[in-house]
Amino acid sequence: MRFPRQHLALLLGVAAAFGISHFSDRIDAYLLDVALGIGINLILAVSLNLVNGHTGQFSLGHAGFMAVGAYLSAVGTVFIGPHFVGESPGVFAQNLLFFGALVFGGLCAAVAGLLVGIPSLRLRGDYLALVTLGFGEIIRVVFQNIEALGGALGFIGVPAYTDFGWTYGFVALTVFTVSCLVNSTYGRGFLATHDDEIASASIGLDTTRYKIVAFTIGAFFAGVAGGLFAHLKLSIDPRGFDFTRSIEIVVMVILGGMGNTLGVILAAVVLTILPEVLRPIAEYRMVLYSFLLIVLMIARPQGLLNFRFGKNRI
């Protein structure tokens, strides 16, 4: 039996990520930090593309699910983990703890996505965007008022577990999951919902279920990205998961081309590097993003980096 090329690509991607991770101590610390930031944004953008691009919804609450994953994965490694692996775990125990914390944070974000999605995804267009924006802000404010997690001052003391291997291993898993899901027989329901929700419902597709599934999977990977972010920055500030953060992720999806995984990957890389290039004028970054969105909507609504190969969506 021939080994599916998607599975082979996943294995090669994960192996390459952990292989490079062994040599990460030879990489400049600043460049490594930028590379890890790119990886986290890739997970966020590709997962949001499943909702906004492939399924045709418009969510503005992705940063809220990122916050759930960040805080609860940090709870796992700071408060829960030491009871099982001790205060100074070995390499294997540390990696096992980190993997469990990331999955725990992702699952909690998925549950939050499910709870948000069930009542809100019967809405469409602007109404859905407003509801998801509201839920995202509610999540952020809830964490901001939990004093046990640092409250408004933020959660500090998160261990530095994020490395190149974990980050790009999950990047490979995210791209693999979304691509296989969209190009599967079941995944055609997402595309049908995107193309014409009314027509899809008229032939018997449960479009609300497809939207909830996409929303929940997207929230899971946003939670994983949040966990990686928390264990990279070593502290979590509730202000880092506000409306602006959600807009940044949406910009990556729009710039890359809605529903196009390769384009979104390229856009996430560009928009992560761009602020570093423009660091001397960082206060104008959001002005540049806003101007870019206006130009895109007028000149190329399909996205600047919109590529398609063959019959499948990539």
N, C-alpha and C positions, 0 to 999 in steps of 0.2 A: 504494500500500500504506500502510495506516494505521500510524503510528509507535506502538508499544506504550506504554501509559501508564506502565508500570513503568520503562521506559528513559527516558522523558521526565522522570519524577520524579527519577531518578538524575542526569541531566544538570543539571536545575534545582538539585538539592541541592548538587552539586559546584560549580556556577557561583556559587551564593549563598554557599557557604563561602569560596571564594577571593575573591569580591567583598567580603565583610565583612572578610576578612583585610587588605585594602588600607587599611582604616580602623581597624585594631586599635590603632594607636599613639595614637588618641584615647580609647581605653577605659582606665579605671582599671586599673592593673597587678594589683591584688588581684582585682577582678572578672574580669579576663581569665584569671588563673590558675585561678579557680574554674570558669569556663566550659570551659577546656581539660581540667580534671579531670573535669567532667561528660562531655565527649566521649569521653575514654579509658574511663570506666566504662560508657558506652553500648556501646562496641565489645565490652568484656568481657562485659557482661550479655547482649547480644543473641546473641553467639557461644555462650555457655554455654547459653542457652535452646534452641539447636538440639539440644544433647546432652541436657540435663536435661528440657526441656519438650517439644519436638516428638518426640524419639526415645524418651523415657521412661527414660533411664538416670539415674544419680546420681553425678556426678563431683565429687570434692573436690580435684582437682589442677590447676585452671585457673591458679593463680598460678605453678605450676612452668613452664608453657608461656609465660606472660608473662615470666618470668625469662629463658628461653632467647632470646626475641625482644629483650629489653632488652639483654642482654650482647652478643649476636652482632651486633645492629645497631650498637651502640656500637663494637665491634671494627671494623666496616666503615667507620665515619666517622672513627675515631681512628687506626687503624693501616693499613688498606688504602686508604681513599679518597685520602689525600694523595699516594700514588704515582701516581695517575691524574689528579687535578685540581689538584695542587699544594697548598702550605700556605695560600694565600689565594685560594680559588676565587671566580669571579664568581657572580652570582645564579643564572644558568642552570645552571652546573656544580654549585653547591651544592645546588640543588633536585634535580638529576638524581642526585647522590650520595646525598642523603637518601632519595629514592624507592627507589633500588637497595638501600640499607641496610635500609629497612623491609621490602621484599620478601624480602631475604635472611634477615632475622631471622624473618619469618613462615614462610618455607619451612623453615628449620631447626626451628622450633617444630612445624610440620606433620609433619616427619620424626620428631621426638620423640614427637608424638601417635600416629603410626602404629606406632612401636616399642612404645609403651605399650599401645596399643589392641589389637594383634594377640593378645598373650597374655591380656589382662585382660578384654576385652569379651565373652568367652564366659561370664563370671560375671554375676550379677544382684544387684540390691538392695544390701543392706548389704555383701556381699562385694566388689562392684565399688567401692563408696565407699571401703572400707578400702584396696583395692589402689591406686586413683588417689591417695588421700591419701599412701600410702607412696611412690609414684613422684614425686609433687610435692615431697615432702621430700627425696628422693634428689637431684633436680635442684638444689634450693636448696643442699644441703650440698656438692655437687660444685663449684658456682661459689664457694662460700665458701672452698674449699680450693685454688683456682687462684690462686697468688700473682701470676702475670702479669696477672690481671684485678683485682688489688687485694685478693684474699683476704677475710678477715673484716672488713677495714677499708672495703671497698667500692671501686668503680671510679669514679674522679674524672676531671675534665677532659673530660667529654662536651660537644660543642658544642651551642649553643642553637638547634636547627633547628626544633623543633616550634612551629607557629603555628596560628591558627584555621583556615586553609584546609586544611592537611594533616590536622588532627584531624577536622574535620567532613566533609571529603571522604571519609575512610575510614569515618566513621560512616554516611554515605549509602551507600557501597559495601557495608558490612556488612549494613545493613538490607535493601538491594536483593537481595543474594545469598541471605540466609536466607529472605526472603519468596518470592522466585521459586523457590528450591529446594523449599521446603515445598509450594508450590501447583502445582508441576509434576507431570507424570505420574510421573516417577521419584520425586519427593518423597513421593508417597502411600505409598511403602514405609516411610518414616520414621514416618508417622502410624500405619500398620498395625502396625509394630513396637511403637509406644507403646501402642496400644489392647489388643493381645493378641499377644504374641510367639509363644506356642505355636500359636495358630490361624494366624498368618501363616506360620510355618514349615511347617505342615501342608499349605498350599496351594502350597508351592514357593518362597516368598520366602527369600532368604538373609539372615536377620535379622542375623547377625554382620557381614556385609559392610556393611549399612546403618548399623550402629552404628559401625563403623570409619570409614566415610566421614564421618559426622557428627562423630565425635571428631577426625578429622584436619582438617576444615574449621574446626571450633571452635578447635583449637589454632593454626591459621594466623592467625586474626584476633586471638587472644590474644597471639601473638608480635608482631603489628603494634602492638597496644595497648602492649605492653611497650617497643617501640622508641620510640613517641611519648612514653611516660612517661620513659624514660631521657633523651631529648633535650629534655624540659621541665624536669626536676629537676636535670640536669647532673651528677648523681652517682647511683650505684646501690649500695644497701646490700642484701646478701643477706637481711637480716631483713625487708625490705619485701615479700618474696615468700613469706612463711611461711603456715602453716595459717590464721591469722586473715584474711589477705588473700583466700584462697579462700572462706572463710565469708562475707565481706562480699559477694562476687559472687553466691554462692548465695542470700543473703538478698534481693538485688535481684530475682533470678528468681522466688523464692517470693512476695515481696510483690507483684510485678506480675501474677502468675498464670502458672502453668507452661504453656508452649506458646503464650503470647500476646505477640506482639512489641510492640504498642502499650503494653500494661500494663507490660512490662519496661522500656521506655523511660521511662515516667513514674516508675516505682519507682527507676530509676537516678538520675534527676534529683533526686528527693526525698531519697534516701539519701546523695547527694553534698553537697547543700546542708545537710542536717540537722546534720552535725558542725560546720559553720561557724556555724550558729545556736547550737549548744550548746557552742561553744568554751570558755566560762567553766567548764563542767563536763565537759570532754572525757574525763576519766578514767572517766566513767560511760557512755560511748558504747556500748561492747560490752554492758553490762548492758541498755541500752535496746534494742539489736538483739535480744538473747536474749529479752527479755520480749515484744518484738513478734512474734518467731517463735512463741512459746508461744501467744499470743493468736490469731494467724492459724491455727495448726493446730487450735485448738479451735473458733473462731468461723467462720472463712471459709477452709477448706482450699484453695479454688479461687483465693484471692488477693483482696486488696482492690481492685485495679485491673484486674479481669478484664473485658475488653470483647471482643465478637465482632460482626462486621458481615457479613451475608450468609453465603455458604457457605464462603468462604475464610478461612483463618487469617491474621491480620495480625501 
